[in-house]
Amino acid sequence: MIKSLRFAVALTALLSGSALAHDAPGGGEGAKVTLVYDHKLPNVPGKSMKGVLVEYAPGGFSEGHTHPASAFIYATVLEGAIRSQVNDGPVTVYEAGDSFSELPGDRHGVSENASKTKPARLLAVFVVDSAEQELTFPIKK
């Protein structure tokens, strides 16, 4: 856990002033989603690593969603607490420094700030096919 927190803090510090940052789709009410890193992996042809910063206002959330079929995601909570549910697993609260992953094909049914009074931030690092431009797709009801 300490290694993952160090990685997230280092990546966030590195990218905080990045000219690569721009808004990306995938937010919900009280959620801002920003692509902060996009780099082709030189040793894995056709794959890229993309970093997405998700910022939740107090009470903010993202709609239920999936990701590209090629995506493996490693997420770390940077600030506050995030309530999350992947597939039919339990709803879990992750606090700053906690991490979780999503496998290709997973459904992310719950992703929200666990607090109604404090903001929360999450860094999601994707390993995904380089051709993928959209990283989040709403779950069709």
C-alpha positions as CSV (number, residue, x, y, z in Angstrom):
1,M,0.0,0.0,0.0
2,I,2.8,2.4,0.8
3,K,4.4,1.8,-2.6
4,S,1.1,2.5,-4.4
5,L,0.6,5.7,-2.4
6,R,4.2,6.8,-3.3
7,F,3.5,6.1,-6.9
8,A,0.2,8.0,-6.9
9,V,1.7,11.0,-5.1
10,A,4.8,11.0,-7.4
11,L,2.6,10.7,-10.5
12,T,0.2,13.4,-9.3
13,A,3.1,15.8,-8.5
14,L,4.6,15.1,-11.9
15,L,1.4,15.7,-13.7
16,S,-0.1,18.6,-11.7
17,G,1.4,21.1,-14.1
18,S,1.2,19.0,-17.2
19,A,0.2,20.6,-20.5
20,L,-1.4,17.2,-21.3
21,A,-4.3,17.8,-18.9
22,H,-7.7,18.3,-20.4
23,D,-11.3,17.4,-19.5
24,A,-12.4,14.0,-20.5
25,P,-15.9,12.4,-20.6
26,G,-17.1,10.2,-17.8
27,G,-18.2,12.6,-15.0
28,G,-21.5,12.7,-13.2
29,E,-23.2,15.1,-10.9
30,G,-20.4,16.8,-8.8
31,A,-17.6,14.9,-10.7
32,K,-14.8,16.3,-12.8
33,V,-12.8,13.8,-14.9
34,T,-9.5,14.9,-16.4
35,L,-7.1,13.0,-18.5
36,V,-3.7,13.9,-17.0
37,Y,-1.4,11.4,-18.6
38,D,-1.3,9.5,-21.9
39,H,1.8,7.6,-23.0
40,K,2.3,4.7,-25.4
41,L,4.2,1.8,-23.8
42,P,7.4,1.2,-25.8
43,N,7.8,-2.4,-24.7
44,V,4.1,-3.4,-25.2
45,P,3.1,-2.5,-28.8
46,G,-0.4,-1.2,-29.2
47,K,-0.9,-0.4,-25.5
48,S,-0.8,2.8,-23.6
49,M,-0.9,4.0,-20.0
50,K,-3.5,6.7,-19.3
51,G,-3.9,8.5,-16.0
52,V,-7.3,9.9,-15.2
53,L,-7.9,12.2,-12.2
54,V,-11.5,12.0,-10.9
55,E,-12.4,14.9,-8.5
56,Y,-15.7,14.6,-6.6
57,A,-17.4,17.5,-4.9
58,P,-19.0,16.7,-1.6
59,G,-21.8,14.3,-2.4
60,G,-20.6,14.0,-6.0
61,F,-20.8,10.8,-8.0
62,S,-20.2,9.2,-11.4
63,E,-22.9,7.3,-13.2
64,G,-22.7,3.5,-13.4
65,H,-20.2,2.7,-16.2
66,T,-17.9,0.3,-17.9
67,H,-14.5,0.8,-19.6
68,P,-13.0,-0.4,-22.8
69,A,-12.7,-4.2,-23.1
70,S,-8.9,-3.9,-23.2
71,A,-8.6,-1.8,-20.0
72,F,-7.0,-2.9,-16.8
73,I,-7.4,-0.1,-14.2
74,Y,-5.5,0.5,-11.0
75,A,-7.0,3.2,-8.9
76,T,-5.7,5.0,-5.8
77,V,-7.7,7.4,-3.6
78,L,-5.7,10.6,-3.2
79,E,-8.0,12.6,-0.9
80,G,-11.1,11.9,1.1
81,A,-13.0,8.6,0.7
82,I,-14.6,6.9,-2.3
83,R,-17.6,4.5,-2.2
84,S,-17.2,1.9,-4.9
85,Q,-18.8,-1.2,-6.3
86,V,-17.4,-3.3,-9.0
87,N,-19.6,-6.0,-10.7
88,D,-21.8,-7.6,-8.0
89,G,-19.2,-7.3,-5.3
90,P,-19.8,-5.5,-2.0
91,V,-20.0,-1.7,-1.9
92,T,-16.7,-0.7,-0.3
93,V,-15.4,2.6,1.0
94,Y,-11.7,3.3,0.1
95,E,-9.9,6.1,2.0
96,A,-6.9,8.2,1.0
97,G,-4.0,5.8,0.3
98,D,-6.3,2.8,-0.5
99,S,-6.2,1.2,-3.9
100,F,-8.3,-1.2,-6.0
101,S,-8.3,-2.5,-9.5
102,E,-10.8,-3.2,-12.2
103,L,-10.3,-6.0,-14.8
104,P,-11.3,-5.9,-18.4
105,G,-15.0,-6.2,-18.8
106,D,-15.8,-5.1,-15.2
107,R,-18.9,-3.0,-14.5
108,H,-18.4,-0.1,-12.1
109,G,-21.9,0.4,-10.7
110,V,-21.1,2.7,-7.8
111,S,-18.4,5.4,-7.8
112,E,-19.0,8.3,-5.5
113,N,-17.7,10.5,-2.8
114,A,-18.4,8.9,0.6
115,S,-18.8,12.3,2.2
116,K,-21.5,14.9,1.8
117,T,-19.2,17.6,3.3
118,K,-15.6,17.0,2.0
119,P,-14.2,16.6,-1.5
120,A,-12.5,13.4,-2.7
121,R,-10.0,12.7,-5.4
122,L,-9.1,9.5,-7.2
123,L,-6.3,8.7,-9.7
124,A,-7.2,5.9,-12.1
125,V,-4.3,4.5,-14.2
126,F,-5.4,2.6,-17.3
127,V,-3.4,0.1,-19.3
128,V,-5.5,0.1,-22.5
129,D,-5.3,-0.3,-26.3
130,S,-3.6,2.9,-27.6
131,A,-6.4,3.4,-30.1
132,E,-9.0,3.8,-27.4
133,Q,-10.1,7.4,-27.1
134,E,-13.2,7.0,-24.8
135,L,-12.4,5.5,-21.5
136,T,-15.8,5.4,-19.9
137,F,-19.2,4.2,-21.2
138,P,-22.5,4.6,-19.4
139,I,-24.2,1.4,-18.3
140,K,-27.3,0.9,-20.4
141,K,-30.3,0.4,-18.2
